[in-house]
């Protein structure tokens, strides 16, 4: 993980650690320097941790306030200027951490198009599922199996559900058994001289916001044998046109911290990290980034 963006983040971290050391907070300075060591090792989790430190609440670097009341070597009159400097250093870490995915290498340009799922292309979709690919990154095996069963049962109904702009489908059953109203949504197959993958878009009419159980507006998955050719980057760019047509002013996406490829795809479409969170166990656990693309 080497790039100017990473080096900028490392320098921002070191500057903040030096500043904290000057004011006697050696434990926090050492904790911050562990982020630099992680980046030096190429540990992608250090980017997520840097973002958490610079945007977090109680106990985080973002929460630190130097004050004589905390036995810090600063007077009451000095405290405002000293903490303004600290806030600037923390903001620099935040901005540098958000910029790292945008600096990832852009894959070659793709000529892929978005195809409305149809009977003519169904055979290739089934073949991809049977080869072990899944359109869902959270529950891959379960969703692939469900799709194969649904296609076998009634392929026309399956295809109709792939373009549900009026949310006519049945309610969605969440993992805890709760049923919620289905959102309008469309699925498109990424096509470039054959099936390349799938991308979906869902939205809430009249607003760019999403209900709490929906992590993002857009999700995508490219089959392993057609990756690193720019298909996902192009597909996302094309799907953003659908989001604009739906009247949204932004879309939200999520990507696991270890999924550098997806982060680069989102960043290549002007996505910016807005935060990080821990996925629940049902979705694999671990840390994920939230991205926002303004339309």
C-alpha positions in Angstrom: 0.0 0.0 0.0 2.3 2.8 -1.3 1.0 6.0 -2.7 1.4 9.7 -2.1 -2.0 9.7 -0.4 -0.7 7.1 2.1 2.5 9.0 2.7 0.4 12.2 3.3 -1.6 10.3 5.9 1.5 8.9 7.6 3.0 12.4 7.8 -0.3 13.8 9.3 -0.3 11.1 11.9 3.4 11.7 12.8 2.7 15.5 13.1 -0.2 14.9 15.4 1.9 12.4 17.5 4.7 15.0 17.8 2.3 17.7 18.9 0.8 15.4 21.6 4.3 14.5 22.8 5.1 18.2 23.2 2.2 18.5 25.6 2.9 15.4 27.6 0.3 13.0 26.3 2.8 10.2 25.6 0.2 7.3 25.7 -2.0 8.9 23.1 1.0 9.9 21.0 2.2 6.2 21.0 -1.3 5.0 20.1 -1.4 7.4 17.2 2.0 6.3 16.0 0.8 2.7 15.9 -1.3 3.8 13.0 1.8 5.0 11.2 3.4 1.6 11.9 0.4 -0.2 10.4 0.5 1.9 7.3 4.2 1.1 7.0 3.4 -2.6 7.1 0.7 -2.2 4.4 -2.1 -3.0 6.9 -5.2 -1.5 5.3 -7.0 -1.5 8.7 -4.8 1.4 9.8 -6.7 3.6 7.3 -10.0 2.7 9.0 -8.5 3.1 12.4 -7.1 6.6 11.5 -10.5 7.6 10.3 -12.1 6.3 13.6 -9.5 8.2 15.7 -10.1 11.4 13.8 -13.9 11.3 13.7 -14.8 9.3 16.8 -16.2 10.4 20.1 -15.3 9.6 23.7 -11.7 8.3 24.1 -10.7 9.0 20.5 -8.1 11.4 19.3 -10.9 13.6 18.0 -12.2 13.8 21.6 -8.9 15.0 23.1 -8.9 18.5 24.7 -5.7 19.9 26.3 -6.5 21.7 29.5 -4.9 22.5 32.8 -7.9 20.8 34.4 -6.6 17.6 32.8 -3.1 18.3 34.2 -1.9 19.1 30.7 1.1 21.5 30.5 -1.0 24.4 29.1 -2.4 27.5 30.7 -6.1 28.6 30.5 -5.0 31.5 28.2 -3.0 29.1 25.9 -5.7 26.4 25.7 -7.9 27.9 22.9 -5.0 28.3 20.5 -3.4 25.0 21.4 -6.6 23.1 20.9 -7.3 24.9 17.6 -3.9 23.6 16.4 -4.8 20.1 17.6 -8.2 20.2 15.9 -6.4 21.2 12.6 -4.1 18.2 13.0 -7.0 15.9 13.6 -8.9 17.2 10.6 -5.8 16.7 8.5 -5.7 13.0 9.5 -9.4 12.7 8.7 -9.0 14.3 5.3 -5.9 12.3 4.4 -7.6 9.0 5.4 -10.6 9.8 3.3 -8.4 10.5 0.3 -6.5 7.2 0.3 -9.1 5.1 -1.6 -9.2 7.8 -4.3 -5.5 7.3 -4.9 -5.8 3.6 -5.7 -4.9 2.6 -9.3 -7.7 3.0 -11.8 -8.4 -0.1 -13.8 -8.5 0.1 -17.6 -11.5 1.7 -19.3 -14.4 -0.7 -20.0 -17.0 -0.6 -22.8 -19.5 -2.5 -20.6 -23.2 -1.6 -20.8 -26.0 -2.2 -18.3 -28.5 -4.7 -19.6 -32.0 -5.2 -18.3 -32.2 -8.8 -17.1 -33.9 -10.8 -19.9 -34.4 -14.4 -21.0 -31.8 -14.0 -23.7 -29.1 -13.5 -21.2 -30.4 -15.8 -18.4 -28.3 -18.7 -19.4 -25.0 -16.8 -18.8 -26.4 -15.6 -15.4 -27.2 -19.1 -14.4 -23.8 -20.3 -15.5 -22.1 -17.7 -13.4 -24.1 -18.7 -10.3 -23.3 -22.4 -10.9 -19.6 -21.5 -11.1 -19.8 -20.1 -7.5 -20.3 -16.4 -8.2 -23.0 -14.5 -6.3 -24.5 -11.0 -6.8 -24.6 -10.6 -3.0 -21.4 -9.9 -1.0 -23.0 -10.4 2.4 -24.7 -13.8 2.0 -23.2 -15.1 -1.2 -24.0 -18.8 -1.1 -27.6 -18.3 0.2 -28.5 -15.7 -2.4 -26.9 -17.7 -5.2 -28.9 -20.7 -4.2 -32.1 -18.7 -3.8 -31.7 -17.2 -7.3 -31.1 -20.6 -8.9 -34.2 -22.0 -7.2 -36.3 -19.0 -8.2 -35.2 -19.3 -11.9 -36.0 -23.0 -12.0 -39.4 -22.3 -10.4 -40.5 -19.4 -12.6 -37.9 -17.5 -14.7 -40.3 -14.9 -15.9 -41.3 -13.9 -12.3 -37.6 -13.8 -11.4 -36.8 -11.5 -14.2 -39.7 -9.2 -13.4 -38.4 -8.8 -9.9 -35.2 -7.5 -11.3 -37.0 -4.3 -12.4 -39.3 -3.3 -9.6 -39.5 0.5 -9.8 -42.9 0.6 -8.0 -41.9 -1.8 -5.2 -44.6 -4.2 -6.1 -42.7 -7.2 -4.7 -43.5 -8.7 -1.3 -42.1 -7.4 1.9 -38.5 -8.1 2.8 -37.8 -10.4 5.7 -34.8 -9.2 7.7 -32.4 -11.7 9.4 -34.2 -11.2 12.7 -37.5 -12.2 11.1 -38.9 -8.7 11.0 -40.7 -7.8 7.8 -40.2 -4.4 6.2 -41.6 -2.6 3.2 -39.7 -3.3 0.0 -38.0 -0.3 -1.6 -38.2 0.5 -5.3 -35.2 -1.1 -7.0 -33.6 -2.2 -10.2 -30.9 -4.7 -11.1 -28.8 -4.5 -14.2 -26.5 -7.1 -15.6 -23.0 -5.8 -16.5 -22.5 -6.9 -20.1 -19.4 -6.6 -22.3 -19.4 -9.4 -24.9 -20.9 -11.6 -22.3 -22.0 -11.5 -18.6 -19.6 -9.6 -16.4 -21.6 -9.1 -13.2 -24.5 -7.4 -11.5 -25.3 -4.0 -10.1 -28.3 -3.0 -8.1 -29.9 0.3 -7.1 -32.6 0.9 -4.5 -34.0 4.1 -3.2 -36.7 5.6 -1.0 -39.1 7.8 -3.0 -39.0 11.5 -2.3 -35.7 11.5 -0.4 -32.0 10.6 -0.7 -32.1 9.1 2.8 -32.4 5.3 3.4 -34.2 3.4 6.2 -31.9 2.1 8.9 -31.9 -1.5 7.7 -30.5 -0.5 4.2 -26.8 0.1 4.3 -26.5 1.7 0.8 -28.2 2.6 -2.4 -26.0 0.7 -4.8 -24.2 -2.6 -4.6 -22.2 -4.4 -7.3 -20.4 -7.6 -7.9 -18.2 -8.7 -10.9 -17.5 -12.3 -11.7 -13.9 -13.3 -10.8 -13.0 -14.1 -14.4 -13.9 -10.6 -15.7 -12.4 -8.5 -12.9 -9.6 -5.9 -13.2 -10.9 -4.6 -16.5 -12.8 -1.5 -15.3 -16.3 -3.1 -15.6 -17.4 -2.2 -12.1 -16.1 1.4 -12.4 -18.0 1.9 -15.6 -21.2 0.1 -14.3 -21.3 2.3 -11.2 -20.9 5.4 -13.4 -23.8 4.3 -15.5 -26.0 3.5 -12.6 -25.4 6.9 -11.1 -27.4 8.2 -14.1 -30.4 6.2 -12.8 -29.9 7.7 -9.4 -30.0 11.2 -10.8 -33.1 10.4 -12.8 -34.8 9.2 -9.6 -34.2 12.7 -8.1 -31.5 11.8 -5.6 -28.9 14.4 -4.7 -26.5 11.7 -3.4 -26.1 8.0 -3.0 -24.5 6.0 -0.2 -22.4 2.9 -0.6 -20.4 0.6 1.7 -17.3 -1.4 1.2 -15.4 -3.7 3.7 -12.1 -2.3 4.8 -10.2 -5.2 3.2 -12.1 -4.8 -0.2 -9.6 -2.3 -1.7 -10.9 -3.0 -5.2 -14.5 -1.9 -4.4 -13.2 1.2 -2.6 -11.2 2.2 -5.6 -14.2 1.7 -7.9 -16.3 4.0 -5.6 -13.5 6.6 -5.3 -13.1 6.6 -9.1 -16.7 7.8 -9.3 -16.0 10.6 -6.9 -17.0 8.7 -3.7 -15.7 10.1 -0.4 -15.5 8.2 2.8 -17.9 9.7 5.4 -17.2 7.2 8.2 -16.7 3.6 9.2 -18.7 1.1 11.2 -18.7 -2.5 12.4 -20.9 -4.9 10.4 -23.1 -7.2 12.4 -22.2 -10.8 12.6 -24.9 -11.8 10.2 -23.2 -9.8 7.5 -19.7 -11.2 8.2 -18.6 -8.8 11.0 -15.5 -6.6 10.6 -15.1 -3.0 9.7 -16.6 -1.3 6.6 -16.3 2.2 5.2 -19.3 4.4 4.3 -19.0 6.3 1.1 -21.1 9.1 -0.4 -21.3 10.2 -4.0 -22.9 13.6 -4.6 -25.0 13.7 -7.8 
